[in-house]
Amino acid sequence: MQNRYNTNHRRVRSLIEQCSGILKMRFRCLLNHCTLHYSPTRASKIVNACVVLHKIYRFYNLTDILEED
């Protein structure tokens, strides 16, 4: 039971870290050195907005402005 939990936990954590990395590459405001100076509630709304924008990018196959240069 413990072994199965650890395996699943590792797999999910890896997936979350990958998603976090993708968001940080696209939305630089999410990087560690660019700290958000907002309350946790407001910061979570900013992260949620970034996720929604990322999903829109993916749905419409859009590229970032910087990638077009």
PQR file of N, CA, C, O and H, with PARSE charges and radii, in Angstrom:
ATOM      1  N   MET A   1       0.828  -1.192   0.000 -0.4000 1.5000
ATOM      2  CA  MET A   1       0.000   0.000   0.000 -0.0000 2.0000
ATOM      3  C   MET A   1       0.879   1.265   0.000  0.5500 1.7000
ATOM      4  O   MET A   1       0.642   2.182  -0.786 -0.5500 1.4000
ATOM      5  N   GLN A   2       1.879   1.312   0.872 -0.4000 1.5000
ATOM      6  CA  GLN A   2       2.781   2.454   0.973 -0.0000 2.0000
ATOM      7  C   GLN A   2       3.564   2.638  -0.330  0.5500 1.7000
ATOM      8  O   GLN A   2       3.764   3.764  -0.785 -0.5500 1.4000
ATOM      9  H   GLN A   2       2.070   0.567   1.511  0.4000 1.0000
ATOM     10  N   ASN A   3       3.997   1.546  -0.917 -0.4000 1.5000
ATOM     11  CA  ASN A   3       4.770   1.601  -2.151 -0.0000 2.0000
ATOM     12  C   ASN A   3       3.926   2.183  -3.290  0.5500 1.7000
ATOM     13  O   ASN A   3       4.414   3.001  -4.069 -0.5500 1.4000
ATOM     14  H   ASN A   3       3.834   0.631  -0.548  0.4000 1.0000
ATOM     15  N   ARG A   4       2.679   1.767  -3.385 -0.4000 1.5000
ATOM     16  CA  ARG A   4       1.792   2.274  -4.426 -0.0000 2.0000
ATOM     17  C   ARG A   4       1.537   3.773  -4.238  0.5500 1.7000
ATOM     18  O   ARG A   4       1.512   4.535  -5.204 -0.5500 1.4000
ATOM     19  H   ARG A   4       2.283   1.103  -2.752  0.4000 1.0000
ATOM     20  N   TYR A   5       1.349   4.182  -2.981 -0.4000 1.5000
ATOM     21  CA  TYR A   5       1.155   5.595  -2.679 -0.0000 2.0000
ATOM     22  C   TYR A   5       2.376   6.404  -3.119  0.5500 1.7000
ATOM     23  O   TYR A   5       2.235   7.440  -3.769 -0.5500 1.4000
ATOM     24  H   TYR A   5       1.370   3.563  -2.196  0.4000 1.0000
ATOM     25  N   ASN A   6       3.573   5.931  -2.764 -0.4000 1.5000
ATOM     26  CA  ASN A   6       4.799   6.653  -3.116 -0.0000 2.0000
ATOM     27  C   ASN A   6       4.974   6.758  -4.628  0.5500 1.7000
ATOM     28  O   ASN A   6       5.384   7.802  -5.136 -0.5500 1.4000
ATOM     29  H   ASN A   6       3.687   5.090  -2.236  0.4000 1.0000
ATOM     30  N   THR A   7       4.666   5.686  -5.343 -0.4000 1.5000
ATOM     31  CA  THR A   7       4.782   5.696  -6.804 -0.0000 2.0000
ATOM     32  C   THR A   7       3.826   6.709  -7.415  0.5500 1.7000
ATOM     33  O   THR A   7       4.216   7.497  -8.276 -0.5500 1.4000
ATOM     34  H   THR A   7       4.333   4.839  -4.930  0.4000 1.0000
ATOM     35  N   ASN A   8       2.580   6.689  -6.972 -0.4000 1.5000
ATOM     36  CA  ASN A   8       1.595   7.635  -7.497 -0.0000 2.0000
ATOM     37  C   ASN A   8       1.937   9.067  -7.114  0.5500 1.7000
ATOM     38  O   ASN A   8       1.758   9.985  -7.915 -0.5500 1.4000
ATOM     39  H   ASN A   8       2.263   6.048  -6.273  0.4000 1.0000
ATOM     40  N   HIS A   9       2.426   9.263  -5.898 -0.4000 1.5000
ATOM     41  CA  HIS A   9       2.800  10.603  -5.438 -0.0000 2.0000
ATOM     42  C   HIS A   9       3.932  11.157  -6.294  0.5500 1.7000
ATOM     43  O   HIS A   9       3.893  12.320  -6.697 -0.5500 1.4000
ATOM     44  H   HIS A   9       2.571   8.518  -5.247  0.4000 1.0000
ATOM     45  N   ARG A  10       4.932  10.340  -6.573 -0.4000 1.5000
ATOM     46  CA  ARG A  10       6.053  10.752  -7.425 -0.0000 2.0000
ATOM     47  C   ARG A  10       5.577  11.143  -8.816  0.5500 1.7000
ATOM     48  O   ARG A  10       6.014  12.151  -9.373 -0.5500 1.4000
ATOM     49  H   ARG A  10       4.963   9.395  -6.246  0.4000 1.0000
ATOM     50  N   ARG A  11       4.679  10.339  -9.372 -0.4000 1.5000
ATOM     51  CA  ARG A  11       4.182  10.580 -10.722 -0.0000 2.0000
ATOM     52  C   ARG A  11       3.403  11.899 -10.791  0.5500 1.7000
ATOM     53  O   ARG A  11       3.599  12.693 -11.711 -0.5500 1.4000
ATOM     54  H   ARG A  11       4.324   9.521  -8.920  0.4000 1.0000
ATOM     55  N   VAL A  12       2.529  12.124  -9.824 -0.4000 1.5000
ATOM     56  CA  VAL A  12       1.726  13.348  -9.814 -0.0000 2.0000
ATOM     57  C   VAL A  12       2.605  14.565  -9.562  0.5500 1.7000
ATOM     58  O   VAL A  12       2.420  15.606 -10.192 -0.5500 1.4000
ATOM     59  H   VAL A  12       2.370  11.479  -9.077  0.4000 1.0000
ATOM     60  N   ARG A  13       3.561  14.440  -8.647 -0.4000 1.5000
ATOM     61  CA  ARG A  13       4.449  15.573  -8.359 -0.0000 2.0000
ATOM     62  C   ARG A  13       5.256  15.959  -9.592  0.5500 1.7000
ATOM     63  O   ARG A  13       5.450  17.143  -9.866 -0.5500 1.4000
ATOM     64  H   ARG A  13       3.712  13.594  -8.135  0.4000 1.0000
ATOM     65  N   SER A  14       5.722  14.967 -10.329 -0.4000 1.5000
ATOM     66  CA  SER A  14       6.473  15.234 -11.553 -0.0000 2.0000
ATOM     67  C   SER A  14       5.604  15.969 -12.568  0.5500 1.7000
ATOM     68  O   SER A  14       6.068  16.909 -13.212 -0.5500 1.4000
ATOM     69  H   SER A  14       5.565  14.005 -10.106  0.4000 1.0000
ATOM     70  N   LEU A  15       4.369  15.557 -12.713 -0.4000 1.5000
ATOM     71  CA  LEU A  15       3.454  16.201 -13.642 -0.0000 2.0000
ATOM     72  C   LEU A  15       3.189  17.648 -13.239  0.5500 1.7000
ATOM     73  O   LEU A  15       3.164  18.536 -14.092 -0.5500 1.4000
ATOM     74  H   LEU A  15       3.992  14.793 -12.189  0.4000 1.0000
ATOM     75  N   ILE A  16       2.994  17.885 -11.959 -0.4000 1.5000
ATOM     76  CA  ILE A  16       2.757  19.250 -11.469 -0.0000 2.0000
ATOM     77  C   ILE A  16       3.979  20.126 -11.698  0.5500 1.7000
ATOM     78  O   ILE A  16       3.835  21.290 -12.071 -0.5500 1.4000
ATOM     79  H   ILE A  16       3.015  17.164 -11.266  0.4000 1.0000
ATOM     80  N   GLU A  17       5.181  19.595 -11.483 -0.4000 1.5000
ATOM     81  CA  GLU A  17       6.402  20.367 -11.708 -0.0000 2.0000
ATOM     82  C   GLU A  17       6.582  20.708 -13.183  0.5500 1.7000
ATOM     83  O   GLU A  17       7.057  21.794 -13.515 -0.5500 1.4000
ATOM     84  H   GLU A  17       5.298  18.649 -11.180  0.4000 1.0000
ATOM     85  N   GLN A  18       6.205  19.788 -14.067 -0.4000 1.5000
ATOM     86  CA  GLN A  18       6.273  20.062 -15.499 -0.0000 2.0000
ATOM     87  C   GLN A  18       5.314  21.189 -15.880  0.5500 1.7000
ATOM     88  O   GLN A  18       5.682  22.101 -16.620 -0.5500 1.4000
ATOM     89  H   GLN A  18       5.819  18.906 -13.797  0.4000 1.0000
ATOM     90  N   CYS A  19       4.092  21.122 -15.373 -0.4000 1.5000
ATOM     91  CA  CYS A  19       3.101  22.166 -15.656 -0.0000 2.0000
ATOM     92  C   CYS A  19       3.571  23.511 -15.123  0.5500 1.7000
ATOM     93  O   CYS A  19       3.425  24.534 -15.792 -0.5500 1.4000
ATOM     94  H   CYS A  19       3.793  20.381 -14.772  0.4000 1.0000
ATOM     95  N   SER A  20       4.129  23.510 -13.936 -0.4000 1.5000
ATOM     96  CA  SER A  20       4.643  24.743 -13.341 -0.0000 2.0000
ATOM     97  C   SER A  20       5.759  25.326 -14.199  0.5500 1.7000
ATOM     98  O   SER A  20       5.815  26.538 -14.405 -0.5500 1.4000
ATOM     99  H   SER A  20       4.248  22.679 -13.392  0.4000 1.0000
ATOM    100  N   GLY A  21       6.637  24.481 -14.693 -0.4000 1.5000
ATOM    101  CA  GLY A  21       7.732  24.935 -15.552 -0.0000 2.0000
ATOM    102  C   GLY A  21       7.235  25.553 -16.847  0.5500 1.7000
ATOM    103  O   GLY A  21       7.771  26.563 -17.302 -0.5500 1.4000
ATOM    104  H   GLY A  21       6.592  23.496 -14.525  0.4000 1.0000
ATOM    105  N   ILE A  22       6.214  24.950 -17.441 -0.4000 1.5000
ATOM    106  CA  ILE A  22       5.643  25.486 -18.677 -0.0000 2.0000
ATOM    107  C   ILE A  22       5.051  26.871 -18.428  0.5500 1.7000
ATOM    108  O   ILE A  22       5.268  27.797 -19.210 -0.5500 1.4000
ATOM    109  H   ILE A  22       5.779  24.129 -17.071  0.4000 1.0000
ATOM    110  N   LEU A  23       4.306  27.004 -17.339 -0.4000 1.5000
ATOM    111  CA  LEU A  23       3.704  28.302 -17.017 -0.0000 2.0000
ATOM    112  C   LEU A  23       4.774  29.354 -16.736  0.5500 1.7000
ATOM    113  O   LEU A  23       4.633  30.503 -17.155 -0.5500 1.4000
ATOM    114  H   LEU A  23       4.130  26.252 -16.704  0.4000 1.0000
ATOM    115  N   LYS A  24       5.832  28.982 -16.038 -0.4000 1.5000
ATOM    116  CA  LYS A  24       6.890  29.938 -15.712 -0.0000 2.0000
ATOM    117  C   LYS A  24       7.649  30.388 -16.960  0.5500 1.7000
ATOM    118  O   LYS A  24       8.123  31.522 -17.019 -0.5500 1.4000
ATOM    119  H   LYS A  24       5.947  28.048 -15.698  0.4000 1.0000
ATOM    120  N   MET A  25       7.768  29.507 -17.958 -0.4000 1.5000
ATOM    121  CA  MET A  25       8.428  29.902 -19.203 -0.0000 2.0000
ATOM    122  C   MET A  25       7.591  30.922 -19.963  0.5500 1.7000
ATOM    123  O   MET A  25       8.131  31.859 -20.551 -0.5500 1.4000
ATOM    124  H   MET A  25       7.383  28.586 -17.910  0.4000 1.0000
ATOM    125  N   ARG A  26       6.287  30.742 -19.953 -0.4000 1.5000
ATOM    126  CA  ARG A  26       5.408  31.633 -20.711 -0.0000 2.0000
ATOM    127  C   ARG A  26       5.106  32.916 -19.956  0.5500 1.7000
ATOM    128  O   ARG A  26       5.073  33.989 -20.559 -0.5500 1.4000
ATOM    129  H   ARG A  26       5.849  29.981 -19.475  0.4000 1.0000
ATOM    130  N   PHE A  27       4.887  32.831 -18.664 -0.4000 1.5000
ATOM    131  CA  PHE A  27       4.511  33.981 -17.857 -0.0000 2.0000
ATOM    132  C   PHE A  27       5.627  34.244 -16.852  0.5500 1.7000
ATOM    133  O   PHE A  27       5.658  33.656 -15.772 -0.5500 1.4000
ATOM    134  H   PHE A  27       4.914  31.959 -18.175  0.4000 1.0000
ATOM    135  N   ARG A  28       6.524  35.120 -17.218 -0.4000 1.5000
ATOM    136  CA  ARG A  28       7.733  35.373 -16.432 -0.0000 2.0000
ATOM    137  C   ARG A  28       7.435  35.920 -15.040  0.5500 1.7000
ATOM    138  O   ARG A  28       8.284  35.832 -14.153 -0.5500 1.4000
ATOM    139  H   ARG A  28       6.499  35.598 -18.096  0.4000 1.0000
ATOM    140  N   CYS A  29       6.254  36.480 -14.835 -0.4000 1.5000
ATOM    141  CA  CYS A  29       5.912  37.014 -13.513 -0.0000 2.0000
ATOM    142  C   CYS A  29       5.804  35.903 -12.477  0.5500 1.7000
ATOM    143  O   CYS A  29       5.774  36.185 -11.279 -0.5500 1.4000
ATOM    144  H   CYS A  29       5.565  36.551 -15.556  0.4000 1.0000
ATOM    145  N   LEU A  30       5.743  34.648 -12.910 -0.4000 1.5000
ATOM    146  CA  LEU A  30       5.615  33.526 -11.981 -0.0000 2.0000
ATOM    147  C   LEU A  30       6.962  32.972 -11.524  0.5500 1.7000
ATOM    148  O   LEU A  30       7.006  32.074 -10.684 -0.5500 1.4000
ATOM    149  H   LEU A  30       5.767  34.419 -13.883  0.4000 1.0000
ATOM    150  N   LEU A  31       8.058  33.496 -12.066 -0.4000 1.5000
ATOM    151  CA  LEU A  31       9.375  33.015 -11.664 -0.0000 2.0000
ATOM    152  C   LEU A  31       9.656  33.372 -10.210  0.5500 1.7000
ATOM    153  O   LEU A  31       9.096  34.334  -9.684 -0.5500 1.4000
ATOM    154  H   LEU A  31       8.022  34.226 -12.748  0.4000 1.0000
ATOM    155  N   ASN A  32      10.525  32.598  -9.561 -0.4000 1.5000
ATOM    156  CA  ASN A  32      10.840  32.800  -8.142 -0.0000 2.0000
ATOM    157  C   ASN A  32      11.435  34.169  -7.856  0.5500 1.7000
ATOM    158  O   ASN A  32      11.068  34.811  -6.872 -0.5500 1.4000
ATOM    159  H   ASN A  32      10.980  31.817  -9.988  0.4000 1.0000
ATOM    160  N   HIS A  33      12.360  34.628  -8.718 -0.4000 1.5000
ATOM    161  CA  HIS A  33      13.023  35.901  -8.436 -0.0000 2.0000
ATOM    162  C   HIS A  33      12.098  37.097  -8.703  0.5500 1.7000
ATOM    163  O   HIS A  33      12.396  38.211  -8.271 -0.5500 1.4000
ATOM    164  H   HIS A  33      12.658  34.107  -9.517  0.4000 1.0000
ATOM    165  N   CYS A  34      10.999  36.882  -9.396 -0.4000 1.5000
ATOM    166  CA  CYS A  34      10.013  37.945  -9.617 -0.0000 2.0000
ATOM    167  C   CYS A  34       8.855  37.707  -8.645  0.5500 1.7000
ATOM    168  O   CYS A  34       7.796  37.214  -9.032 -0.5500 1.4000
ATOM    169  H   CYS A  34      10.757  35.978  -9.747  0.4000 1.0000
ATOM    170  N   THR A  35       9.071  38.057  -7.408 -0.4000 1.5000
ATOM    171  CA  THR A  35       8.064  37.762  -6.391 -0.0000 2.0000
ATOM    172  C   THR A  35       6.824  38.619  -6.595  0.5500 1.7000
ATOM    173  O   THR A  35       6.905  39.792  -6.958 -0.5500 1.4000
ATOM    174  H   THR A  35       9.932  38.457  -7.093  0.4000 1.0000
ATOM    175  N   LEU A  36       5.692  38.008  -6.354 -0.4000 1.5000
ATOM    176  CA  LEU A  36       4.432  38.724  -6.422 -0.0000 2.0000
ATOM    177  C   LEU A  36       4.219  39.435  -5.095  0.5500 1.7000
ATOM    178  O   LEU A  36       4.336  38.825  -4.032 -0.5500 1.4000
ATOM    179  H   LEU A  36       5.627  37.055  -6.059  0.4000 1.0000
ATOM    180  N   HIS A  37       3.919  40.680  -5.156 -0.4000 1.5000
ATOM    181  CA  HIS A  37       3.716  41.459  -3.943 -0.0000 2.0000
ATOM    182  C   HIS A  37       2.225  41.619  -3.680  0.5500 1.7000
ATOM    183  O   HIS A  37       1.713  42.732  -3.555 -0.5500 1.4000
ATOM    184  H   HIS A  37       3.824  41.175  -6.020  0.4000 1.0000
ATOM    185  N   TYR A  38       1.547  40.490  -3.599 -0.4000 1.5000
ATOM    186  CA  TYR A  38       0.112  40.484  -3.393 -0.0000 2.0000
ATOM    187  C   TYR A  38      -0.241  39.496  -2.285  0.5500 1.7000
ATOM    188  O   TYR A  38       0.576  38.671  -1.877 -0.5500 1.4000
ATOM    189  H   TYR A  38       1.963  39.586  -3.701  0.4000 1.0000
ATOM    190  N   SER A  39      -1.451  39.601  -1.822 -0.4000 1.5000
ATOM    191  CA  SER A  39      -1.939  38.651  -0.816 -0.0000 2.0000
ATOM    192  C   SER A  39      -2.055  37.271  -1.469  0.5500 1.7000
ATOM    193  O   SER A  39      -2.141  37.178  -2.693 -0.5500 1.4000
ATOM    194  H   SER A  39      -2.115  40.271  -2.153  0.4000 1.0000
ATOM    195  N   PRO A  40      -2.058  36.213  -0.681 -0.5600 1.5000
ATOM    196  CA  PRO A  40      -2.202  34.869  -1.260  0.2800 2.0000
ATOM    197  C   PRO A  40      -3.462  34.718  -2.112  0.5500 1.7000
ATOM    198  O   PRO A  40      -3.442  34.022  -3.127 -0.5500 1.4000
ATOM    199  N   THR A  41      -4.541  35.357  -1.712 -0.4000 1.5000
ATOM    200  CA  THR A  41      -5.783  35.258  -2.485 -0.0000 2.0000
ATOM    201  C   THR A  41      -5.619  35.884  -3.863  0.5500 1.7000
ATOM    202  O   THR A  41      -6.014  35.303  -4.874 -0.5500 1.4000
ATOM    203  H   THR A  41      -4.557  35.923  -0.888  0.4000 1.0000
ATOM    204  N   ARG A  42      -5.034  37.069  -3.891 -0.4000 1.5000
ATOM    205  CA  ARG A  42      -4.830  37.745  -5.171 -0.0000 2.0000
ATOM    206  C   ARG A  42      -3.788  37.018  -6.020  0.5500 1.7000
ATOM    207  O   ARG A  42      -3.945  36.910  -7.236 -0.5500 1.4000
ATOM    208  H   ARG A  42      -4.713  37.542  -3.070  0.4000 1.0000
ATOM    209  N   ALA A  43      -2.730  36.522  -5.389 -0.4000 1.5000
ATOM    210  CA  ALA A  43      -1.697  35.783  -6.120 -0.0000 2.0000
ATOM    211  C   ALA A  43      -2.284  34.522  -6.750  0.5500 1.7000
ATOM    212  O   ALA A  43      -1.922  34.169  -7.873 -0.5500 1.4000
ATOM    213  H   ALA A  43      -2.602  36.609  -4.401  0.4000 1.0000
ATOM    214  N   SER A  44      -3.180  33.842  -6.048 -0.4000 1.5000
ATOM    215  CA  SER A  44      -3.795  32.642  -6.621 -0.0000 2.0000
ATOM    216  C   SER A  44      -4.670  33.000  -7.813  0.5500 1.7000
ATOM    217  O   SER A  44      -4.769  32.221  -8.762 -0.5500 1.4000
ATOM    218  H   SER A  44      -3.474  34.128  -5.136  0.4000 1.0000
ATOM    219  N   LYS A  45      -5.306  34.169  -7.779 -0.4000 1.5000
ATOM    220  CA  LYS A  45      -6.097  34.614  -8.930 -0.0000 2.0000
ATOM    221  C   LYS A  45      -5.195  34.899 -10.131  0.5500 1.7000
ATOM    222  O   LYS A  45      -5.573  34.625 -11.270 -0.5500 1.4000
ATOM    223  H   LYS A  45      -5.225  34.802  -7.009  0.4000 1.0000
ATOM    224  N   ILE A  46      -4.014  35.442  -9.883 -0.4000 1.5000
ATOM    225  CA  ILE A  46      -3.065  35.710 -10.966 -0.0000 2.0000
ATOM    226  C   ILE A  46      -2.608  34.393 -11.594  0.5500 1.7000
ATOM    227  O   ILE A  46      -2.537  34.278 -12.817 -0.5500 1.4000
ATOM    228  H   ILE A  46      -3.707  35.665  -8.958  0.4000 1.0000
ATOM    229  N   VAL A  47      -2.300  33.407 -10.760 -0.4000 1.5000
ATOM    230  CA  VAL A  47      -1.880  32.098 -11.272 -0.0000 2.0000
ATOM    231  C   VAL A  47      -3.013  31.465 -12.062  0.5500 1.7000
ATOM    232  O   VAL A  47      -2.777  30.916 -13.138 -0.5500 1.4000
ATOM    233  H   VAL A  47      -2.358  33.501  -9.766  0.4000 1.0000
ATOM    234  N   ASN A  48      -4.234  31.530 -11.554 -0.4000 1.5000
ATOM    235  CA  ASN A  48      -5.381  30.976 -12.281 -0.0000 2.0000
ATOM    236  C   ASN A  48      -5.568  31.666 -13.623  0.5500 1.7000
ATOM    237  O   ASN A  48      -5.877  31.009 -14.618 -0.5500 1.4000
ATOM    238  H   ASN A  48      -4.425  31.977 -10.680  0.4000 1.0000
ATOM    239  N   ALA A  49      -5.385  32.979 -13.666 -0.4000 1.5000
ATOM    240  CA  ALA A  49      -5.501  33.710 -14.928 -0.0000 2.0000
ATOM    241  C   ALA A  49      -4.433  33.251 -15.919  0.5500 1.7000
ATOM    242  O   ALA A  49      -4.706  33.115 -17.112 -0.5500 1.4000
ATOM    243  H   ALA A  49      -5.134  33.512 -12.858  0.4000 1.0000
ATOM    244  N   CYS A  50      -3.220  33.013 -15.426 -0.4000 1.5000
ATOM    245  CA  CYS A  50      -2.149  32.516 -16.294 -0.0000 2.0000
ATOM    246  C   CYS A  50      -2.497  31.149 -16.868  0.5500 1.7000
ATOM    247  O   CYS A  50      -2.225  30.873 -18.037 -0.5500 1.4000
ATOM    248  H   CYS A  50      -2.998  33.123 -14.458  0.4000 1.0000
ATOM    249  N   VAL A  51      -3.098  30.295 -16.046 -0.4000 1.5000
ATOM    250  CA  VAL A  51      -3.503  28.964 -16.513 -0.0000 2.0000
ATOM    251  C   VAL A  51      -4.567  29.094 -17.604  0.5500 1.7000
ATOM    252  O   VAL A  51      -4.492  28.414 -18.627 -0.5500 1.4000
ATOM    253  H   VAL A  51      -3.319  30.520 -15.097  0.4000 1.0000
ATOM    254  N   VAL A  52      -5.549  29.956 -17.391 -0.4000 1.5000
ATOM    255  CA  VAL A  52      -6.607  30.154 -18.391 -0.0000 2.0000
ATOM    256  C   VAL A  52      -6.012  30.693 -19.685  0.5500 1.7000
ATOM    257  O   VAL A  52      -6.355  30.215 -20.767 -0.5500 1.4000
ATOM    258  H   VAL A  52      -5.610  30.508 -16.560  0.4000 1.0000
ATOM    259  N   LEU A  53      -5.134  31.674 -19.592 -0.4000 1.5000
ATOM    260  CA  LEU A  53      -4.495  32.221 -20.792 -0.0000 2.0000
ATOM    261  C   LEU A  53      -3.674  31.153 -21.517  0.5500 1.7000
ATOM    262  O   LEU A  53      -3.668  31.097 -22.746 -0.5500 1.4000
ATOM    263  H   LEU A  53      -4.856  32.062 -18.714  0.4000 1.0000
ATOM    264  N   HIS A  54      -2.991  30.319 -20.757 -0.4000 1.5000
ATOM    265  CA  HIS A  54      -2.208  29.245 -21.371 -0.0000 2.0000
ATOM    266  C   HIS A  54      -3.119  28.275 -22.125  0.5500 1.7000
ATOM    267  O   HIS A  54      -2.784  27.827 -23.221 -0.5500 1.4000
ATOM    268  H   HIS A  54      -2.997  30.365 -19.758  0.4000 1.0000
ATOM    269  N   LYS A  55      -4.267  27.956 -21.535 -0.4000 1.5000
ATOM    270  CA  LYS A  55      -5.206  27.056 -22.206 -0.0000 2.0000
ATOM    271  C   LYS A  55      -5.742  27.679 -23.488  0.5500 1.7000
ATOM    272  O   LYS A  55      -5.964  26.970 -24.470 -0.5500 1.4000
ATOM    273  H   LYS A  55      -4.540  28.321 -20.645  0.4000 1.0000
ATOM    274  N   ILE A  56      -5.955  28.997 -23.496 -0.4000 1.5000
ATOM    275  CA  ILE A  56      -6.399  29.689 -24.703 -0.0000 2.0000
ATOM    276  C   ILE A  56      -5.299  29.630 -25.766  0.5500 1.7000
ATOM    277  O   ILE A  56      -5.576  29.359 -26.934 -0.5500 1.4000
ATOM    278  H   ILE A  56      -5.775  29.573 -22.698  0.4000 1.0000
ATOM    279  N   TYR A  57      -4.046  29.886 -25.358 -0.4000 1.5000
ATOM    280  CA  TYR A  57      -2.908  29.763 -26.279 -0.0000 2.0000
ATOM    281  C   TYR A  57      -2.900  28.388 -26.932  0.5500 1.7000
ATOM    282  O   TYR A  57      -2.760  28.267 -28.149 -0.5500 1.4000
ATOM    283  H   TYR A  57      -3.821  30.107 -24.409  0.4000 1.0000
ATOM    284  N   ARG A  58      -3.053  27.354 -26.109 -0.4000 1.5000
ATOM    285  CA  ARG A  58      -3.001  25.982 -26.618 -0.0000 2.0000
ATOM    286  C   ARG A  58      -4.190  25.678 -27.534  0.5500 1.7000
ATOM    287  O   ARG A  58      -4.017  25.050 -28.578 -0.5500 1.4000
ATOM    288  H   ARG A  58      -3.167  27.453 -25.120  0.4000 1.0000
ATOM    289  N   PHE A  59      -5.379  26.111 -27.159 -0.4000 1.5000
ATOM    290  CA  PHE A  59      -6.589  25.811 -27.923 -0.0000 2.0000
ATOM    291  C   PHE A  59      -6.521  26.411 -29.321  0.5500 1.7000
ATOM    292  O   PHE A  59      -6.903  25.764 -30.296 -0.5500 1.4000
ATOM    293  H   PHE A  59      -5.520  26.621 -26.311  0.4000 1.0000
ATOM    294  N   TYR A  60      -6.034  27.650 -29.421 -0.4000 1.5000
ATOM    295  CA  TYR A  60      -5.976  28.341 -30.708 -0.0000 2.0000
ATOM    296  C   TYR A  60      -4.608  28.242 -31.385  0.5500 1.7000
ATOM    297  O   TYR A  60      -4.382  28.888 -32.409 -0.5500 1.4000
ATOM    298  H   TYR A  60      -5.723  28.175 -28.629  0.4000 1.0000
ATOM    299  N   ASN A  61      -3.703  27.450 -30.836 -0.4000 1.5000
ATOM    300  CA  ASN A  61      -2.353  27.288 -31.395 -0.0000 2.0000
ATOM    301  C   ASN A  61      -1.653  28.629 -31.600  0.5500 1.7000
ATOM    302  O   ASN A  61      -1.031  28.860 -32.637 -0.5500 1.4000
ATOM    303  H   ASN A  61      -3.887  26.925 -30.004  0.4000 1.0000
ATOM    304  N   LEU A  62      -1.758  29.501 -30.615 -0.4000 1.5000
ATOM    305  CA  LEU A  62      -1.122  30.809 -30.688 -0.0000 2.0000
ATOM    306  C   LEU A  62       0.332  30.724 -30.238  0.5500 1.7000
ATOM    307  O   LEU A  62       0.694  29.837 -29.466 -0.5500 1.4000
ATOM    308  H   LEU A  62      -2.263  29.313 -29.772  0.4000 1.0000
ATOM    309  N   THR A  63       1.154  31.634 -30.715 -0.4000 1.5000
ATOM    310  CA  THR A  63       2.544  31.702 -30.266 -0.0000 2.0000
ATOM    311  C   THR A  63       2.726  33.003 -29.486  0.5500 1.7000
ATOM    312  O   THR A  63       1.966  33.956 -29.655 -0.5500 1.4000
ATOM    313  H   THR A  63       0.859  32.354 -31.342  0.4000 1.0000
ATOM    314  N   ASP A  64       3.721  33.022 -28.654 -0.4000 1.5000
ATOM    315  CA  ASP A  64       4.036  34.230 -27.911 -0.0000 2.0000
ATOM    316  C   ASP A  64       4.598  35.270 -28.873  0.5500 1.7000
ATOM    317  O   ASP A  64       5.192  34.918 -29.892 -0.5500 1.4000
ATOM    318  H   ASP A  64       4.338  32.247 -28.517  0.4000 1.0000
ATOM    319  N   ILE A  65       4.415  36.531 -28.559 -0.4000 1.5000
ATOM    320  CA  ILE A  65       4.929  37.623 -29.393 -0.0000 2.0000
ATOM    321  C   ILE A  65       6.441  37.518 -29.504  0.5500 1.7000
ATOM    322  O   ILE A  65       6.997  37.758 -30.576 -0.5500 1.4000
ATOM    323  H   ILE A  65       3.932  36.817 -27.732  0.4000 1.0000
ATOM    324  N   LEU A  66       7.118  37.160 -28.411 -0.4000 1.5000
ATOM    325  CA  LEU A  66       8.580  37.070 -28.429 -0.0000 2.0000
ATOM    326  C   LEU A  66       9.067  35.966 -29.352  0.5500 1.7000
ATOM    327  O   LEU A  66      10.150  36.081 -29.925 -0.5500 1.4000
ATOM    328  H   LEU A  66       6.666  36.965 -27.541  0.4000 1.0000
ATOM    329  N   GLU A  67       8.292  34.897 -29.509 -0.4000 1.5000
ATOM    330  CA  GLU A  67       8.692  33.789 -30.368 -0.0000 2.0000
ATOM    331  C   GLU A  67       8.634  34.169 -31.847  0.5500 1.7000
ATOM    332  O   GLU A  67       9.318  33.560 -32.670 -0.5500 1.4000
ATOM    333  H   GLU A  67       7.412  34.804 -29.044  0.4000 1.0000
ATOM    334  N   GLU A  68       7.816  35.179 -32.192 -0.4000 1.5000
ATOM    335  CA  GLU A  68       7.666  35.564 -33.594 -0.0000 2.0000
ATOM    336  C   GLU A  68       8.829  36.386 -34.107  0.5500 1.7000
ATOM    337  O   GLU A  68       9.025  36.468 -35.320 -0.5500 1.4000
ATOM    338  H   GLU A  68       7.261  35.674 -31.524  0.4000 1.0000
ATOM    339  N   ASP A  69       9.612  37.001 -33.223 -0.4000 1.5000
ATOM    340  CA  ASP A  69      10.736  37.842 -33.658 -0.0000 2.0000
ATOM    341  C   ASP A  69      11.846  37.036 -34.277  0.5500 1.7000
ATOM    342  O   ASP A  69      12.860  37.597 -34.691 -0.5500 1.4000
ATOM    343  H   ASP A  69       9.452  36.935 -32.238  0.4000 1.0000
TER
END
